């Protein structure tokens, strides 16, 4: 298992532990379809690069395919849908 998923499954599953892990997991990125396609082609759409470990750069999958994310914050109200 990978990173955050493994950490969640291995945790004591107490609300404060889960909240801490999810907070540390980072934010949501909004991608263009072409950027999503680049991640899928590199097989990084659902996993991190080979050798990545919990605590390494959280944006490593994006950097690996040349995606530069903006620092802009998008404020949304309600759920984020696909």
C-alpha positions in Angstrom: 0.0 0.0 0.0 1.1 3.5 -0.6 1.7 6.5 1.6 -1.4 8.2 3.1 -3.7 5.2 2.5 -1.4 2.9 4.3 -1.0 5.4 7.1 -4.8 5.7 7.5 -5.3 1.9 7.5 -2.4 1.4 10.0 -3.7 4.2 12.3 -5.7 3.7 15.5 -8.6 5.2 13.4 -9.5 7.6 16.2 -11.1 10.9 14.9 -8.2 13.1 16.0 -5.7 10.7 14.3 -7.6 10.6 11.0 -8.1 14.4 11.1 -4.4 14.9 11.6 -3.5 12.6 8.7 -6.0 14.1 6.3 -4.9 17.6 7.2 -1.3 16.7 6.5 -2.2 15.0 3.2 -2.5 18.4 1.6 -5.0 20.3 -0.6 -6.9 19.5 -3.8 -5.5 20.4 -7.2 -7.7 21.4 -10.2 -6.2 20.0 -13.4 -6.8 20.5 -17.1 -7.8 17.4 -19.0 -4.4 17.5 -20.8 -2.6 17.5 -17.4 -4.8 14.6 -16.2 -3.9 12.7 -19.4 -0.2 13.3 -18.7 -0.6 11.8 -15.2 -2.5 8.8 -16.6 0.1 8.2 -19.4 2.9 8.3 -16.7 0.7 6.0 -14.5 0.8 8.6 -11.8 -3.0 9.5 -11.6 -3.5 7.2 -8.6 0.0 6.7 -7.2 3.2 8.5 -6.5 6.5 8.1 -8.4 8.6 5.0 -7.6 10.6 5.4 -4.5 8.3 8.1 -3.0 7.7 7.8 0.7 5.4 9.4 3.2 7.0 12.7 4.1 8.5 13.3 0.6 7.4 16.1 -1.6 3.5 15.9 -1.8 3.5 17.3 -5.3 6.0 14.8 -6.7 3.6 13.2 -9.2 2.9 16.6 -10.8 6.5 17.6 -10.9 7.4 14.2 -12.5 5.3 15.1 -15.6 6.0 18.8 -15.7 2.8 20.2 -14.2 3.2 23.5 -12.4 0.5 24.3 -10.0 -0.6 27.8 -9.2 -0.6 29.2 -5.6 -4.0 30.7 -6.2 -6.7 29.5 -3.8 -10.1 28.6 -5.3 -12.8 29.1 -2.8 -15.7 26.7 -3.3 -19.0 26.2 -1.5 -20.3 22.6 -1.3 -18.8 19.5 -2.7 -16.2 19.3 -5.5 -17.6 17.2 -8.3 -16.0 15.5 -11.3 
